[in-house]
Amino acid sequence: MNLESEECLQYFIGTWALIPDGNFFHTHSSLLQPVIFEGIKAMIKISKHKEENRGAKLMVCWKGNGAAKVLKYEGPALLMERVVSPGVSLAEMAASGADDEASMIICEVAGRLHAHEMKHFPELIPLDLWLKDLRSGFDGYDELIGECSTIAEELLASSNESVVLHGDIHHKNILRSQMNEWVAIDPKGLLGERTFDYANIFCNPDEQTALAPGRLARQTGIISQAAVLDAGRLLKWVAAWAACSAIWSMNDGLNPLPALGVAKLALNELKK
C-alpha cells in the first residue's frame, strides 16, 4: 500500500469499522490514533518505515502474552488493545522511590516475552548486526567506545543462548493493560542472548535516575536476581548497549552524554 500515512489511517478506519476516540498523533516512526473496535478501546498504528513491520509481526506472534494484544494486522496497520497505564506509570514509580519495584515489573514482563519459543521467527535482527555501530568509534571517546566494543565482541562470541528479544525494553514501553496486567509495546525484534534485553533499564527512565549515585550498582543486584542473570555479564551488556546508544544519539543530533555516563558507570563497576 503506497498511501501516505494519514490516507492509510483513514482507509483502515473505514475498512475495520473503527470509531475514532481521540486525535491522531505522529511519532518518529508511526502514526497512531485511539479508536473503538467492537466496543473495545484500541489503538491503531500505521508504520511509516518498513522496519516497524518487524515489530508488528512480533506483536502478533506474542498473542497478548507479555505484550499488548493485537486485534487486527494488515500491511502497515496494526490494531491493538489500548494500554494507557492508568494510575502510576513505571517512570513515575521509579521517580517516586519505587525504582526497585518498577525494575522487577519490567523483568517479569521480559521473562514472559523470552519464554515464547520463536527462535526461527523470520526477519529478526541478530545482536551482532544490531550493535555494529560500536565498531565505528566516537570522536573524543574512542577509548571508552573501544573498550565497550571489545566487551560486546566478547559477549557475542561467548553467548550460548539465542532467544527472541524485544530490543527496546524500558519504562515507557511497559504499560498496564485493561486487564490490569503489565505488557510490552513497540518491540524492535532482535535475536540473541536474553541478558541484553535488560541493559536498557539502566539508561532509563531519565538521565537523573540513570546517573544517580549508587543506582547502577543497586539495580544490578535487583535485576540480576529478579531475572536470574549473571551480574557481571549483565554489567558488560549495560556497558555495550549504553555505548551503542550514545553513538546513535550522536548520529541523530541528540545528547550522547547520558548514555556515555551509564557506560562509564558500568565499566567502573566491572573493575571493582
C-alpha positions, 0 to 999 in steps of 0.5 A, spaced: 500 500 500 503 506 497 498 511 501 501 516 505 500 515 512 494 519 514 490 516 507 492 509 510 489 511 517 483 513 514 482 507 509 483 502 515 478 506 519 473 505 514 475 498 512 475 495 520 469 499 522 473 503 527 470 509 531 475 514 532 476 516 540 481 521 540 486 525 535 491 522 531 498 523 533 505 522 529 511 519 532 518 518 529 516 512 526 508 511 526 502 514 526 497 512 531 490 514 533 485 511 539 479 508 536 473 503 538 473 496 535 467 492 537 466 496 543 473 495 545 478 501 546 484 500 541 489 503 538 491 503 531 498 504 528 500 505 521 508 504 520 511 509 516 518 505 515 518 498 513 522 496 519 516 497 524 513 491 520 518 487 524 515 489 530 508 488 528 509 481 526 512 480 533 506 483 536 502 478 533 506 472 534 506 474 542 498 473 542 497 478 548 502 474 552 507 479 555 505 484 550 499 488 548 494 484 544 493 485 537 486 485 534 487 486 527 494 486 522 494 488 515 500 491 511 502 497 515 496 497 520 496 494 526 490 494 531 491 493 538 488 493 545 489 500 548 494 500 554 494 507 557 497 505 564 492 508 568 494 510 575 502 510 576 506 509 570 513 505 571 517 512 570 513 515 575 514 509 580 521 509 579 521 517 580 517 516 586 522 511 590 519 505 587 525 504 582 526 497 585 519 495 584 518 498 577 525 494 575 522 487 577 515 489 573 519 490 567 523 483 568 517 479 569 514 482 563 521 480 559 521 473 562 514 472 559 516 475 552 523 470 552 519 464 554 515 464 547 519 459 543 520 463 536 527 462 535 526 461 527 521 467 527 523 470 520 526 477 519 529 478 526 535 482 527 541 478 530 545 482 536 551 482 532 548 486 526 544 490 531 550 493 535 555 494 529 555 501 530 560 500 536 565 498 531 565 505 528 568 509 534 566 516 537 570 522 536 573 524 543 571 517 546 574 512 542 577 509 548 571 508 552 567 506 545 573 501 544 573 498 550 565 497 550 566 494 543 571 489 545 566 487 551 560 486 546 565 482 541 566 478 547 559 477 549 557 475 542 562 470 541 561 467 548 553 467 548 550 460 548 543 462 548 539 465 542 532 467 544 527 472 541 528 479 544 524 485 544 530 490 543 527 496 546 525 494 553 524 500 558 519 504 562 515 507 557 514 501 553 511 497 559 504 499 560 498 496 564 493 493 560 485 493 561 486 487 564 490 490 569 496 486 567 503 489 565 505 488 557 510 490 552 509 495 546 513 497 540 518 491 540 524 492 535 525 484 534 532 482 535 535 475 536 540 473 541 542 472 548 536 474 553 541 478 558 541 484 553 534 485 553 535 488 560 541 493 559 536 498 557 533 499 564 539 502 566 539 508 561 532 509 563 527 512 565 531 519 565 538 521 565 537 523 573 535 516 575 540 513 570 546 517 573 544 517 580 549 515 585 549 508 587 543 506 582 547 502 577 550 498 582 543 497 586 539 495 580 544 490 578 543 486 584 535 487 583 535 485 576 540 480 576 536 476 581 529 478 579 531 475 572 536 470 574 542 473 570 549 473 571 551 480 574 557 481 571 555 479 564 549 483 565 554 489 567 558 488 560 551 488 556 549 495 560 556 497 558 555 495 550 548 497 549 549 504 553 555 505 548 551 503 542 546 508 544 550 514 545 553 513 538 546 513 535 544 519 539 550 522 536 548 520 529 541 523 530 543 530 533 541 528 540 545 528 547 550 522 547 552 524 554 547 520 558 548 514 555 556 515 555 555 516 563 551 509 564 557 506 560 562 509 564 558 507 570 558 500 568 565 499 566 567 502 573 563 497 576 566 491 572 573 493 575 571 493 582 
